[in-house]
Amino acid sequence: MACPNEKEAGMQQQDNLADSLNDLFTSVSNMVKSELQGTSNRLELLEKMNVRVSEEYKGFGDVASGLRVYVEQLKGKSGNFEEYVHQIEEIEKQVTEFEAVISVLDKYVSLLESKVKFVYQQQQHPPPTS
């Protein structure tokens, strides 16, 4: 028959084993909880980053919409200037034609001036008659 001390010692070992296993399971449970908490924290951070980025992109969308409206307004204004550009080109063409006419007239006036000077000199100093 087994002695009470041996039974007690066996029970003590079983209690120690149970305590050790309990500590092991508690430690593993705490480790798993910590890993899950870390993963949960990373997911929360990722969610916050996604919200922030979506807000920023929404702001970009608003800016892009504003730019589109501005470009449409500029196109409308540039269409109005097209008529003025055409008028300026017509004026420039007419000025070029006038410059050509003025050049011809200037040459003609120079020729007339030469003839008038010649006639004037003829009257002031008539050639000797023989």
C-alpha positions as CSV (number, residue, x, y, z in Angstrom):
1,M,0.0,0.0,0.0
2,A,1.2,3.5,-0.8
3,C,2.1,5.8,1.9
4,P,0.2,8.9,2.6
5,N,3.4,11.0,1.9
6,E,3.8,9.4,-1.5
7,K,0.2,10.1,-2.3
8,E,0.6,13.6,-1.0
9,A,3.8,14.0,-3.0
10,G,2.0,12.7,-6.1
11,M,-0.9,15.0,-5.5
12,Q,1.6,17.8,-5.0
13,Q,3.3,17.0,-8.3
14,Q,-0.1,16.9,-10.0
15,D,-1.0,20.3,-8.5
16,N,2.4,21.7,-9.5
17,L,1.8,20.3,-13.0
18,A,-1.7,21.7,-13.2
19,D,-0.4,25.1,-12.0
20,S,2.4,25.0,-14.5
21,L,0.0,24.0,-17.3
22,N,-2.4,26.7,-16.1
23,D,0.5,29.3,-16.2
24,L,1.5,28.0,-19.7
25,F,-2.1,28.3,-21.1
26,T,-2.5,31.7,-19.4
27,S,0.8,32.9,-21.0
28,V,-0.1,31.5,-24.4
29,S,-3.5,33.1,-24.1
30,N,-1.9,36.5,-23.1
31,M,0.5,36.2,-26.1
32,V,-2.4,35.5,-28.5
33,K,-4.4,38.3,-27.1
34,S,-1.4,40.7,-27.5
35,E,-0.9,39.6,-31.1
36,L,-4.6,40.1,-31.8
37,Q,-4.5,43.5,-30.1
38,G,-1.5,44.5,-32.2
39,T,-3.2,43.4,-35.3
40,S,-6.4,45.2,-34.3
41,N,-4.3,48.4,-33.6
42,R,-2.7,48.1,-37.0
43,L,-6.1,47.7,-38.7
44,E,-7.5,50.7,-36.8
45,L,-4.5,52.8,-37.9
46,L,-5.0,51.6,-41.5
47,E,-8.6,52.5,-41.3
48,K,-7.8,56.0,-40.1
49,M,-5.2,56.4,-42.8
50,N,-7.7,55.3,-45.4
51,V,-10.2,57.9,-44.1
52,R,-7.6,60.6,-44.2
53,V,-6.5,59.7,-47.7
54,S,-10.1,59.6,-48.9
55,E,-10.7,63.1,-47.5
56,E,-7.6,64.4,-49.2
57,Y,-8.6,62.8,-52.6
58,K,-12.1,64.3,-52.1
59,G,-10.4,67.7,-51.8
60,F,-8.5,67.0,-55.0
61,G,-11.7,66.1,-56.7
62,D,-13.2,69.5,-55.6
63,V,-10.1,71.3,-56.9
64,A,-10.3,69.4,-60.2
65,S,-14.0,70.3,-60.5
66,G,-13.2,74.0,-59.8
67,L,-10.4,73.9,-62.4
68,R,-12.7,72.3,-65.0
69,V,-15.2,75.2,-64.5
70,Y,-12.4,77.7,-64.7
71,V,-11.1,76.2,-68.0
72,E,-14.6,76.3,-69.4
73,Q,-14.9,80.0,-68.5
74,L,-11.5,80.7,-70.1
75,K,-12.6,78.9,-73.3
76,G,-15.7,81.0,-73.4
77,K,-13.6,84.2,-73.0
78,S,-11.1,83.1,-75.5
79,G,-13.9,82.5,-78.0
80,N,-14.9,86.2,-77.5
81,F,-11.3,87.3,-78.2
82,E,-11.3,85.3,-81.4
83,E,-13.4,88.0,-83.1
84,Y,-10.9,90.7,-81.9
85,V,-7.9,88.6,-83.1
86,H,-9.6,88.4,-86.5
87,Q,-10.2,92.1,-86.6
88,I,-6.5,92.8,-85.6
89,E,-5.3,90.5,-88.4
90,E,-7.5,92.4,-90.9
91,I,-6.1,95.8,-89.6
92,E,-2.6,94.4,-89.9
93,K,-3.3,93.4,-93.5
94,Q,-4.7,96.8,-94.3
95,V,-1.7,98.5,-92.7
96,T,0.7,96.5,-94.8
97,E,-1.3,97.5,-98.0
98,F,-1.2,101.1,-96.9
99,E,2.6,100.9,-96.3
100,A,3.0,99.6,-99.9
101,V,0.8,102.5,-101.3
102,I,2.7,105.1,-99.2
103,S,6.0,103.7,-100.5
104,V,4.7,104.1,-104.1
105,L,3.4,107.6,-103.3
106,D,6.7,108.6,-101.6
107,K,8.6,107.6,-104.8
108,Y,6.1,109.5,-106.9
109,V,6.4,112.6,-104.7
110,S,10.2,112.4,-104.9
111,L,10.0,112.2,-108.7
112,L,7.7,115.2,-108.8
113,E,9.9,117.2,-106.4
114,S,12.9,116.5,-108.7
115,K,10.9,117.7,-111.7
116,V,9.7,120.8,-109.9
117,K,13.3,121.6,-108.8
118,F,14.4,121.1,-112.4
119,V,11.7,123.4,-113.8
120,Y,12.4,126.0,-111.0
121,Q,16.1,126.0,-111.8
122,Q,15.3,126.3,-115.5
123,Q,13.3,129.4,-114.8
124,Q,15.9,131.0,-112.5
125,H,18.8,130.2,-114.9
126,P,17.6,129.9,-118.4
127,P,20.0,128.3,-120.8
128,P,21.8,130.8,-123.0
129,T,20.2,131.2,-126.4
130,S,22.5,131.1,-129.3
